[in-house]
Amino acid sequence: MKSKADQSQGMLLFTLSRNQLFAIGTLKIREIVPSLRLTKLPGAHPCIMGTASFRNLAIPVIDMGRAVGYPEIPESEYQNCSVIVTDCQRKVVGFAVRTIEKIGECNWREIMPAPATLGTKAFLTGIMHLDERLVQLLDVEFVISKVSRSSWTSATQLFPISIVKSSSQCESCLLMTQ
C-alpha cells in the first residue's frame, strides 16, 4: 500500500489575477461551468455575487478573488469567467474565477506547507511550484466558513445537495466524477 506522501492528488489550476496561479483539489469539485446567470441577494456578504440556478438548486456564487483579498470581478468581466461548483462540508457553492488553466496531478511530496508567517487567517493550505511558477493551494472550506459566518444561518438547509445519478442528467459542461 502506498503512503499518502507517495500518492498524487488531482489539482485544478486557475487564476484570480493576471499572473498568480491558484489550485484546489479535484475531489471537492462537482463541475466547472461558464459564468452562470446570477440573481443578486440583498444583504448578502460582499463576496457573494448572487445566486444561480444549477441543476435545480439555488447555489451561492462567491467571487473567489475578492474573498481572498484580490480586487472583485467587475460585472462587465463576469461573462468571461468560469464558475467552479464545489461540494464541501455538504454545501454546494460556486466560485467565480477569472480563468481555468488546467487540471493536473501533483505528488503530495511536492506540496510545501504555507509559510507560518501568514498566521492562522490565511486562505492557503500549501504551496507548490509548477513549471517554475508558484501555485497557492486554497483552503476552500476556510473561504466558505469566512463568507458563510455572516451570510447563511443554515447553509445546508438553504443549499441542499442533489445527487446526479447518471451522466444523461449532465448538461454540456465539464463533470468531475470521482
RODO-2510 file (C-alpha; in nm, 4 decimals, decimal comma):
residues 178
     n   res          X          Y          Z
     1     m     0,0000     0,0000     0,0000
     2     k     0,1307     0,3454    -0,0913
     3     s     0,1821     0,6037     0,1758
     4     k    -0,0053     0,9319     0,1466
     5     a     0,3216     1,1068     0,0600
     6     d     0,3665     0,8836    -0,2459
     7     q     0,0151     0,9399    -0,3766
     8     s    -0,0826     1,2002    -0,6301
     9     q    -0,3701     1,4426    -0,5999
    10     g    -0,5693     1,5938    -0,8857
    11     m    -0,5447     1,9729    -0,8854
    12     l    -0,7467     2,2316    -1,0733
    13     l    -0,5294     2,5333    -1,1549
    14     f    -0,6923     2,8726    -1,2097
    15     t    -0,6229     3,2442    -1,1823
    16     l    -0,7762     3,5151    -0,9676
    17     s    -0,5477     3,7862    -1,1034
    18     r    -0,3399     3,8238    -1,4170
    19     n    -0,0336     3,6256    -1,3140
    20     q    -0,0855     3,4297    -0,9914
    21     l    -0,1840     3,0616    -1,0125
    22     f    -0,4078     2,9031    -0,7516
    23     a    -0,5280     2,5455    -0,7114
    24     i    -0,7837     2,3348    -0,5303
    25     g    -0,8079     1,9573    -0,5116
    26     t    -1,0359     1,7977    -0,7701
    27     l    -1,2099     1,5825    -0,5073
    28     k    -1,4011     1,8925    -0,3940
    29     i    -1,5161     1,9870    -0,7426
    30     r    -1,8505     1,8875    -0,8909
    31     e    -1,8267     2,0772    -1,2189
    32     i    -1,6660     2,3671    -1,3982
    33     v    -1,9120     2,5784    -1,5943
    34     p    -1,9112     2,9077    -1,7843
    35     s    -2,0432     3,2070    -1,5933
    36     l    -2,3943     3,1456    -1,4619
    37     r    -2,6831     3,3899    -1,4675
    38     l    -2,6937     3,5483    -1,1233
    39     t    -2,9681     3,6884    -0,9051
    40     k    -2,8445     3,9457    -0,6542
    41     l    -2,9106     3,8796    -0,2851
    42     p    -2,9948     4,1877    -0,0773
    43     g    -2,7925     4,1944     0,2437
    44     a    -2,5564     3,9143     0,1346
    45     h    -2,1876     3,9077     0,2205
    46     p    -1,9972     4,1395    -0,0187
    47     c    -1,8083     3,8417    -0,1675
    48     i    -2,1303     3,6702    -0,2750
    49     m    -2,2028     3,7806    -0,6303
    50     g    -2,5528     3,6306    -0,6189
    51     t    -2,7316     3,3001    -0,6511
    52     a    -2,7522     3,0859    -0,9611
    53     s    -2,9846     2,8077    -1,0621
    54     f    -2,7719     2,4980    -1,1020
    55     r    -2,9249     2,1533    -1,1550
    56     n    -3,2456     2,2518    -0,9752
    57     l    -3,0548     2,4060    -0,6848
    58     a    -3,0123     2,7694    -0,5892
    59     i    -2,6412     2,7981    -0,5176
    60     p    -2,4438     3,0986    -0,3949
    61     v    -2,1666     3,2169    -0,6265
    62     i    -1,8692     3,3647    -0,4429
    63     d    -1,6119     3,5896    -0,6074
    64     m    -1,3111     3,3786    -0,5041
    65     g    -1,0632     3,6573    -0,5728
    66     r    -1,2474     3,9096    -0,3593
    67     a    -1,2904     3,6512    -0,0829
    68     v    -0,9132     3,6077    -0,0521
    69     g    -0,8162     3,9737    -0,0900
    70     y    -0,7884     4,0397    -0,4638
    71     p    -0,9977     4,3028    -0,6469
    72     e    -1,3525     4,1950    -0,7229
    73     i    -1,4576     4,0750    -1,0670
    74     p    -1,6396     4,3660    -1,2339
    75     e    -1,9850     4,2841    -1,3721
    76     s    -1,8547     4,3682    -1,7201
    77     e    -1,5926     4,0888    -1,6938
    78     y    -1,8072     3,8230    -1,5255
    79     q    -1,9340     3,6793    -1,8568
    80     n    -1,5732     3,5789    -1,9411
    81     c    -1,5218     3,3987    -1,6090
    82     s    -1,5758     3,0380    -1,5087
    83     v    -1,7577     2,9047    -1,2053
    84     i    -1,6092     2,6153    -1,0106
    85     v    -1,9011     2,4336    -0,8473
    86     t    -1,7795     2,2663    -0,5300
    87     d    -1,9256     2,0249    -0,2804
    88     c    -1,7623     2,0988     0,0547
    89     q    -1,8956     2,0281     0,4019
    90     r    -2,2280     1,9209     0,2466
    91     k    -2,2668     2,2646     0,0841
    92     v    -2,2833     2,3192    -0,2900
    93     v    -2,1158     2,6517    -0,3640
    94     g    -1,9936     2,8168    -0,6842
    95     f    -1,6680     3,0114    -0,7003
    96     a    -1,6188     3,2638    -0,9802
    97     v    -1,2594     3,2686    -1,1076
    98     r    -1,1013     3,4655    -1,3906
    99     t    -0,9568     3,1744    -1,5916
   100     i    -0,9200     2,7988    -1,5700
   101     e    -0,5636     2,6976    -1,6552
   102     k    -0,5707     2,3166    -1,6446
   103     i    -0,6343     2,0045    -1,4412
   104     g    -0,3217     1,8177    -1,3442
   105     e    -0,1704     1,5780    -1,0959
   106     c     0,0538     1,6726    -0,8059
   107     n     0,2511     1,4449    -0,5787
   108     w     0,1951     1,5168    -0,2088
   109     r     0,5745     1,5429    -0,1645
   110     e     0,5772     1,8481    -0,3938
   111     i     0,3384     2,0431    -0,1708
   112     m     0,5045     2,2616     0,0907
   113     p     0,3195     2,3993     0,3934
   114     a     0,2049     2,7594     0,3792
   115     p     0,4585     2,9896     0,5449
   116     a     0,3980     3,0220     0,9195
   117     t     0,4347     3,3999     0,8886
   118     l     0,0922     3,4089     0,7213
   119     g    -0,0724     3,3353     1,0550
   120     t    -0,3950     3,1457     1,1155
   121     k    -0,6177     3,3586     0,8939
   122     a    -0,4541     3,2697     0,5611
   123     f    -0,6645     3,1003     0,2969
   124     l    -0,3779     2,8689     0,1957
   125     t    -0,3240     2,5040     0,2757
   126     g     0,0105     2,4909     0,0975
   127     i     0,2224     2,5991    -0,1951
   128     m     0,3990     2,4205    -0,4779
   129     h     0,5995     2,5010    -0,7881
   130     l     0,4777     2,4042    -1,1328
   131     d     0,6697     2,4900    -1,4488
   132     e     0,8769     2,7409    -1,2489
   133     r     0,5605     2,9174    -1,1261
   134     l     0,4429     2,9390    -0,7678
   135     v     0,0986     2,7813    -0,7138
   136     q    -0,1001     2,8610    -0,3997
   137     l    -0,3371     2,5886    -0,2798
   138     l    -0,6543     2,7468    -0,1456
   139     d    -0,8466     2,6186     0,1537
   140     v    -1,2000     2,6201     0,0109
   141     e    -1,3598     2,5218     0,3420
   142     f    -1,1940     2,8184     0,5148
   143     v    -1,3201     3,0567     0,2455
   144     i    -1,6736     2,9167     0,2816
   145     s    -1,6600     2,9451     0,6601
   146     k    -1,5467     3,3089     0,6483
   147     v    -1,8157     3,4087     0,3996
   148     s    -2,0951     3,1956     0,5432
   149     r    -2,0454     3,3020     0,9024
   150     s    -2,2067     3,6368     0,8230
   151     s    -2,4345     3,5262     0,5384
   152     w    -2,6096     3,1960     0,5989
   153     t    -2,7873     3,0846     0,9102
   154     s    -2,8120     2,7261     0,7976
   155     a    -2,6427     2,6740     0,4638
   156     t    -2,7303     2,3056     0,4444
   157     q    -3,0992     2,3955     0,4669
   158     l    -3,0718     2,6753     0,2117
   159     f    -2,8490     2,4875    -0,0316
   160     p    -2,9217     2,1132    -0,0173
   161     i    -2,7101     1,8721    -0,2179
   162     s    -2,8694     1,6876    -0,5088
   163     i    -2,7207     1,3681    -0,6444
   164     v    -2,6643     1,3294    -1,0190
   165     k    -2,7484     0,9639    -1,0837
   166     s    -2,6450     0,9391    -1,4466
   167     s    -2,4385     1,1270    -1,6992
   168     s    -2,7568     1,1934    -1,9017
   169     q    -2,8544     1,4462    -1,6318
   170     c    -2,5425     1,6483    -1,7086
   171     e    -2,5675     1,9453    -1,9420
   172     s    -2,2833     2,0448    -2,1722
   173     c    -2,0186     2,1216    -1,9112
   174     l    -1,7206     1,9512    -1,7560
   175     l    -1,8453     1,6976    -1,4999
   176     m    -1,5955     1,5933    -1,2389
   177     t    -1,6860     1,2392    -1,1319
   178     q    -1,4972     1,0593    -0,8629
***
